[in-house]
Amino acid sequence: MGIRESVKQLLRMCGHAAVSTVHERLNVIEAELQDGLKTHTALLQSNIHLVQAAPALRSEIREAVSTVRDQLNVIEAEFRDGLNTHTALLQTSIHLVQAVPALHSEIRDGNALLAEEIRTNCAQRSEVQAIRDGLQDLKQHLQRLETKFGAVHASVEHLAAQTNDFLAHQAVRQVSIETSDYASANPELGLMAFLYSYLPTRKAIDIGANIGEVSDYLLRTGYEVYAFEPYPQSYTRLTDRLKGRPEFHSFPMAISSTSGEASLHLVADLTPDRTYDDPSIFHSLAVHGLPQGLSYQDTIRVPVQTLASLHREGAVPPDVSLVKIDTEGHDLEVIRGMKDHRYPVVSVEFWDAQLWFAEGSLYRLDDMVREMHQRGYLWFIVIYQIVGQDSHAFFCNHDVSVPGSWGNVFFFRDRDTFAQAQQWCAAVLPRTHFKAVPTTRTAHNAVDL
């Protein structure tokens, strides 16, 4: 029996009123139970639907979460890129701010330079205008000078005519005197006598004195002379000629680049009529070419010393001002024997390469000049004559000799002394000028230019 039936039986036992009340109450309870059942059923169904929809909902939630996560990653990457960009911009801005003072300084310097250039350009424009004005003034001045020049030219022509008339009819002509006197006809001796007044001392050395022509002239000029001659016969004639003169000192020896003994080569005149008055002037320590009729016939041993050793021994004083060297081809060795000693003026002999004497010898003018330049002799005068001609001429500071010439070279350490000597030579000798000979190629190039 069910609960309901049990309840109804119980109620019948309790009476009608109670039954009615209970019945009503039970109906209420039943209705409430039915409503609760319906509500629970609906809730149950909702829960069932929710349980059934949970997997799909989870999937949607996962997708949404994944989408949100991806969006967050994108936003984070964009944020990081933006942050890096803003950082770089910030650093650039900082560098720009730091560079602003230097930029301002450069701008100020640039403005200052620009202002200076503007001022300079303005000044230059003013100078250009001044130059233009000056050129215009100069042009006008030249025009005035041209007018005056015409008058001066006329005056010069008139003066030239008067001068020509004076030279042709009134001027005193130069007088030439023929003489056999060695000193009077020898311009080298004339120059030595002239230099007497311009040298620091009046002491001279005559190397290769032979029989004393040069030593005699130097003594008469006023020099104190130290003469050297190695050939015994010539030395005897030298000392006999000049003995008794207190300013004369003689030495029977040769001078060279070394001290000791050397062979003196003796020259003999083999011509039928004895063309050469005194062949002893050709005796030499050096063997070289000789003209026809002269020949080396013998040798003798003679003492030899250097100029440096003579000064060291006190045989020759240190303050000699003039040295004349004439050793027939041995002059270079005499120069080399000077060592460190220097003299104001040194005279040497030279031969042109076309002469017989120059054969087999390094005795050219350029050799002498090179050797003396090394010793500080920067200026020289060449007095020469051409074989077969009696006239002399001169030139200065040119190390190529005139073809077929021979003579003497005067070397100077002091330019003022050289200038005085050059003036003397210009007054008494014709000057030689050298100029280039134009070649076919040179003429062609000149036409092209």
DADA-V456531 format. One record per pair of residues at least 12 apart in sequence whose C-alpha atoms are under 7 Angstrom apart, sorted by sequence separation. I is the first residue (numbers start at 1). J is the second residue. D is the distance in whole Angstrom. If there is no record, write none. Layout:
BEGIN
i-><I;I>
j-><J;J>
d-><D;D>
END
This chain:
BEGIN
i-><215;267;351;352;382;383;267;350;351;381;382;350;381;382;267;350;381;267;380;381;235;266;331;380;387;209;265;266;379;386;387;204;206;209;210;264;265;386;203;204;205;206;207;208;209;264;265;385;386;202;203;204;205;206;207;208;264;322;384;385;202;203;204;205;206;207;225;226;227;228;229;230;263;271;321;322;323;324;325;326;384;385;211;224;225;226;227;228;229;230;270;320;321;322;323;324;325;326;384;210;211;224;225;226;227;228;229;230;269;270;321;322;323;324;325;383;384;210;228;229;269;383;211;212;228;268;269;382;383;211;267;268;382;193;210;267;268;381;382;267;268;308;380;381;266;267;307;308;369;380;381;265;266;306;307;308;380;266;306;379;380;265;266;308;366;379;183;265;329;365;366;377;378;379;264;265;365;377;378;394;263;264;332;365;377;379;393;394;395;263;264;376;392;393;394;395;263;264;393;394;262;263;379;393;261;262;261;262;261;262;260;261;284;286;260;284;286;259;260;284;285;259;282;258;259;256;258;253;254;255;256;257;352;354;355;253;254;255;256;354;253;254;255;352;255;352;352;351;352;351;350;351;350;349;350;349;348;349;347;348;347;348;347;346;347;291;345;346;290;345;346;289;290;345;289;344;345;288;289;344;288;289;344;210;288;289;230;288;288;257;256;257;256;255;257;258;257;256;204;203;204;205;206;207;208;201;203;204;205;206;207;208;201;202;203;204;205;206;207;208;201;200;199;198;191>
j-><227;279;363;364;394;395;280;363;364;394;395;364;395;396;282;365;396;283;396;397;252;283;348;397;404;227;283;284;397;404;405;223;225;228;229;283;284;405;223;224;225;226;227;228;229;284;285;405;406;223;224;225;226;227;228;229;285;343;405;406;224;225;226;227;228;229;247;248;249;250;251;252;285;293;343;344;345;346;347;348;406;407;234;247;248;249;250;251;252;253;293;343;344;345;346;347;348;349;407;234;235;248;249;250;251;252;253;254;293;294;345;346;347;348;349;407;408;235;253;254;294;408;237;238;254;294;295;408;409;238;294;295;409;221;238;295;296;409;410;296;297;337;409;410;296;297;337;338;399;410;411;296;297;337;338;339;411;298;338;411;412;298;299;341;399;412;217;299;363;399;400;411;412;413;299;300;400;412;413;429;299;300;368;401;413;415;429;430;431;300;301;413;429;430;431;432;301;302;431;432;301;302;418;432;301;302;302;303;303;304;303;304;327;329;304;328;330;304;305;329;330;305;328;305;306;304;306;302;303;304;305;306;401;403;404;303;304;305;306;404;304;305;306;403;307;404;405;405;406;406;406;407;407;407;408;408;408;409;408;409;409;410;410;410;411;356;410;411;356;411;412;356;357;412;357;412;413;357;358;413;358;359;414;281;359;360;302;360;361;333;333;334;334;334;336;337;337;337;320;320;321;322;323;324;325;319;321;322;323;324;325;326;320;321;322;323;324;325;326;327;321;321;321;417;421>
d-><7;6;7;6;5;7;7;7;6;7;5;6;6;6;6;6;5;6;6;6;6;5;7;5;6;6;6;7;6;6;6;6;7;6;6;7;5;4;5;6;6;6;6;6;5;6;6;6;6;5;5;5;5;5;5;5;5;7;6;6;6;6;6;6;6;7;6;6;6;6;7;5;6;5;5;7;6;6;6;6;5;6;5;5;5;5;5;5;5;4;5;6;5;5;5;5;5;6;4;5;7;6;6;6;6;6;6;5;6;6;6;6;6;6;7;6;6;7;6;6;5;6;5;5;6;6;7;6;6;4;6;5;5;6;7;5;6;6;7;4;6;6;7;5;6;6;6;5;6;5;7;6;6;5;5;6;4;5;7;6;6;6;6;7;5;5;7;5;6;6;6;6;7;7;5;7;6;5;6;7;6;5;7;6;5;7;5;7;6;6;6;6;7;5;5;5;5;7;6;6;6;6;7;7;6;6;6;7;5;6;6;5;6;6;5;6;6;5;6;7;6;4;6;6;6;6;6;6;6;5;6;6;6;7;6;5;5;5;5;5;6;7;5;6;7;6;5;6;6;5;6;7;6;6;6;4;5;6;6;5;5;7;4;6;6;6;7;5;5;6;7;5;5;5;4;6;7;6;6;6;7;5;7;6;6;6;6;5;6;5;5;6;4;6;5;7;4;6;6;5;6;6;6;6;6;7;6;5;5;5;5;5;7;7;7;6;6;6;6;5;6;7;6;7;7>
END
